[in-house]
């Protein structure tokens, strides 16, 4: 099974409605500089069963994974899928995000 991609326009509706978790897989310093409001941080290189369970306890929640350009988000989505997360979407990179950032 492969993780589906989602466009910012598709994602913003669920984000605004509070029905999706936004997961930033960049490094902490990148997350501090600029992020999607309300996003959670789990850097790609730190994803393990334990760290994922701590940040994302519900393996069936709708999770939008993003990074800066889309490379790390795709890799992170694959890792999470291997850890049995069932409702992942690859949001790609912030470079293509036209909405508010904090």
C-alpha positions as CSV (number, residue, x, y, z in Angstrom):
1,X,0.0,0.0,0.0
2,X,1.3,3.4,-0.8
3,X,0.5,6.7,1.0
4,X,-1.7,9.1,-1.0
5,X,-0.7,12.6,-1.6
6,X,-3.0,15.5,-0.8
7,X,-3.0,19.1,-2.0
8,X,-3.0,22.1,0.3
9,X,-6.5,23.0,-0.9
10,X,-7.8,19.6,0.1
11,X,-5.9,19.6,3.4
12,X,-6.9,23.0,4.7
13,X,-10.5,22.1,5.0
14,X,-9.7,19.2,7.4
15,X,-7.1,21.2,9.2
16,X,-9.6,24.1,9.8
17,X,-12.2,21.6,10.9
18,X,-9.8,20.0,13.3
19,X,-10.3,16.5,11.8
20,X,-6.6,16.0,10.8
21,X,-3.3,16.0,12.5
22,X,-0.5,17.9,10.8
23,X,2.8,16.3,11.3
24,X,6.0,18.3,10.6
25,X,9.0,15.9,10.0
26,X,11.6,18.7,9.6
27,X,14.3,19.5,12.2
28,X,13.3,21.4,15.4
29,X,15.1,24.5,14.2
30,X,13.1,24.5,11.0
31,X,9.8,24.0,12.8
32,X,10.6,26.9,15.2
33,X,11.2,29.3,12.3
34,X,8.0,28.6,10.4
35,X,5.2,26.0,10.7
36,X,1.6,25.3,9.9
37,X,-0.4,26.4,13.0
38,X,-1.0,23.5,15.4
39,X,1.4,21.2,13.7
40,X,3.2,18.5,15.7
41,X,6.9,17.8,15.3
42,X,8.5,14.4,14.8
43,X,11.7,14.8,12.8
44,X,12.2,12.1,10.1
45,X,15.5,10.8,11.6
46,X,13.8,10.3,15.0
47,X,10.8,8.2,13.9
48,X,10.7,4.9,15.8
49,X,7.8,2.9,17.1
50,X,8.3,4.6,20.5
51,X,8.6,8.2,19.3
52,X,5.7,7.8,17.0
53,X,3.5,6.3,19.7
54,X,4.4,9.2,22.0
55,X,3.5,11.9,19.4
56,X,0.8,10.1,17.5
57,X,-0.9,7.6,19.9
58,X,-3.9,7.0,17.5
59,X,-2.7,4.8,14.6
60,X,-6.1,5.4,12.8
61,X,-6.1,9.2,13.0
62,X,-6.0,11.2,9.8
63,X,-2.4,12.5,9.6
64,X,-1.0,14.9,7.1
65,X,2.8,14.6,6.9
66,X,4.9,17.5,5.6
67,X,8.4,18.8,5.4
68,X,10.1,21.6,3.4
69,X,10.1,20.3,-0.1
70,X,8.3,16.9,0.0
71,X,11.2,14.5,0.1
72,X,11.3,13.9,3.9
73,X,7.5,13.8,4.1
74,X,7.4,10.9,1.6
75,X,10.0,9.0,3.5
76,X,8.4,9.7,6.9
77,X,5.0,8.6,5.6
78,X,6.5,5.3,4.5
79,X,8.1,4.8,7.9
80,X,4.8,5.5,9.7
81,X,3.0,3.2,7.3
82,X,5.4,0.4,8.2
83,X,4.6,1.1,11.9
84,X,0.9,0.4,11.0
85,X,-0.5,3.9,10.8
86,X,-3.5,3.5,8.6
87,X,-4.7,7.0,7.5
88,X,-1.7,8.9,6.3
89,X,-1.5,11.6,3.6
90,X,1.6,13.1,2.2
91,X,1.1,16.9,2.2
92,X,4.5,17.5,0.6
93,X,6.5,20.6,1.4
94,X,5.9,24.0,2.9
95,X,7.3,25.5,-0.2
96,X,4.0,24.8,-1.8
97,X,1.8,25.8,1.1
98,X,-0.2,29.0,0.2
99,X,-2.0,29.4,3.6
100,X,-1.1,31.0,6.9
101,X,2.1,29.9,8.7
102,X,3.3,30.9,12.2
